[in-house]
Amino acid sequence: MKNLIEKTIAFVQETLKNAEGGHDWFHIERVYRNSLLIAKTEKVDLVVIQLGALLHDIADSKFHNGDESVGPRVAKEFLRSQEVDPKTINHVVQIIENISFKGGNEERSFSSLELDVVQDADRLDAIGAIGIARTFNYGGFKNRAIYDPSIPPNLKMTKEEYKKSTAPTVNHFYEKLLLLKDRMNTETGRSLAEARHRYMESFLEQFYGEWSGKL
């Protein structure tokens, strides 16, 4: 099984070698490590955890014209080429299909402890210092405004509105990042999210102070 994980790592590194900085191999590596950390306190299938974490963003729909079928398909084809058992493949694919935030109004169509762990690990990488860096990196990648006081956050977006949003980057804190702490699935995830959440709040306080010329 070690060989399978090593081959998966090599596959992901090669596939994402030119990826946007917030969704590259280093993002995958952080989610992988966070998943293993959280898994220590949960009774889960470690192989599914490892494969799910490594393949969860193998083809993020944001970079494939919103097509959510690409990632699961690429992961399935790879795992089949490695002769992974169908039950494990199906579980990993279900994790990939259900891990994303999708605007916050979407219910997961699948549940498992393994999904809980990998989703928490992915969400941890979306908040705190790393989350802030990734958010502004993606905003720059999409040529979005940093902040526009005349455009308020939209907290009632549908899934499609969320996917098509071109709002300023700071809005994303309210439309997703600040909501994640209370949506963690595991006790470890919730504990780790607390400090990262507070860091984002202090960042925004500093940001608005500097923006308004008060700091």
N, C-alpha and C positions, 0 to 999 in steps of 0.2 A: 504493500500500500504506500510505503514511502516513495517508491519509484513513481507511482501515479501522481502524488502530490508534486514531486519534482518536475514531472512532465507538464503538469497543469501550470505550474509557476512559469516554466519556460514558454509555454504557449501564450499565456497572458502577457508576459513581458514583450514578446514579439508582436502580438496583436495590437498592443497599446503603446508601442514605442513612439508614435507621433501624436499621441492623444493630448487634448487640452489639459493644462496643468492641474486642474482640480479633479480630473477624472482619469488620471494616468496610472502607471504601475504603482507609484508611491501611495496613491489613494488606496488602491487595492491592498497593498502591503499593510497599511495602517488598519484597515478594516479587518484583515486577516488576523493581525495581532490582537486587536480588540476582541474579536470573536473568540479566540483561544482563551483570553483572559476571563471573559464573561462565562465561557463554557465550564470553567473550573468549578463554578458553583451551581451548575445545572446538570441534570441527568440526560445527556444528549448523545447522539451519534456523531462522534468527532470527524469521521470521514465526510459526512454530509455537511457539517459545519465548515470544514476546510474547503471543500469543493464549492459550496455555496458562496462563501466569502470571496474566494479567488475568481469566480466566474460571474459574480452578481452584476458587474458593469462591463462585461465583455463587449457589449454593443449597446451602450446607453441610447435610448430612443431620441434624446435631445440632439444627438449627432447623426441620426438616421431619419430625418424628416418626420419625427414623431412616431415612427413605426415601432411599436412595442413587441413585435414578433421576432425581430432580428436577433436580439440577445438570447432568448430561449432557444432559438433554432441553432445558432452558432454553438452554444454550450452543449446542446443535445448531440450535435454532429461530432463534436470533439470527444465527448464522453463515450459515445458509441465506438469511435475509432480506437478508444483505449479499452474496449470490451468491459466497461463498467456495467454492473447488473442493472436491469431495467427499473427496479424499484428505487434504487439510489438515484438514477438519472431523473426519474419522474419527480422525486423529492427536491432535487437541486433545481430543476426547471420551475417547480412551483415556488421556490424561494425567489428566483429571479423575477418571476411574474408578479409577485406580491410584495416585494421589498420597498418599492418606491413610495414616496409621500403622496404624489398625485393630487395635490391641492388640498388635502386634508379632509375632503368630504367623501372619499371613496372607502368603502368597506373591503377588507381583505376577503378574497374568495377561498382562501386556504389558511389553515392554522396548524402550526407545529411548534414545539419548543425550539427546534433548530432554526426555524424562520424567526422566532422571537429573538434569539441570540444574534443572528447575523443582521437583522434589522436594527437592533440596538447598536451594534458595532458601527453600522453604516451611519446611523443618526448621530452617534458621538463624533464622527468625523465631519459632520455638517455644522457643529456648534463649537464654541470656544475659539481660541486663537486660530487654530487650523480652519475652522468653519468660516471665520471672518476672512482669512486669506483666500480661501477657495471661492467665496461669494464674490469678492471684488475681482478676482482673477477671471471668473466667468463673465461678470458684468463687462469687463474690459474686452474680453473675447467677443462678446456680442455688441460691443460699442454702445453700451447703455449709459445713461447719465448716472452719476454717483448718487445724487439726491436732488429732488425737485419738490420744494414745500407745497407747490400747487397741485401735486399729484398724490393724494392720500393712498395708503395701503388698502387693498381690496380683500377683506376677510371672508367674503362669501362667493369666491370664484368657483365655477364649475371645473371639472377636470380639464375640459377643453380650453377654457379661459386661462387656467393656470399654465397649461402647456404653451399657449400662444402669447403669454404676457411679455410685454417689452418695458415694463415699469422700471423706474430707477432702482439701483441695487439696494439702497437702504430699505426700500419697501419690503424686500425679501426677508428681512429680519422679522417683520411682523406677520408676513404671509406664510412663513414656514419656520424659520430658525428658533424663534422664541416660543413656538408651540411645542417643540419636540421634547422638552424636559418632562412634560406631563403626559407624553405618549410613549414613554419607554415601557418595555414589556417585562424586564427582569429587575430584581432588586439591585444587582450590581450595576446594571445600566442606569438605573435611576440615581444611584449614589454617585457614579462618575459624571453624570450629566449636571449635577447641582453646581459644581465649581465652574464648569464651562458656561453654564447659563448666566451665572453672576458676572463672569468676565465679559460676556456680550453686553449685559446691561450697563456695566461701567464704561465699556467702549462707546456705546451710544450716548451716554451722558457726556463724555468727553467730546465726542463728535459734534453734538448739538451746541455745546459750549463754544467750541472753536468756530463753528459755522456762524453763530450769531455774534461773534466777537466778544464774548464774555470771559473767555479763558485765553 
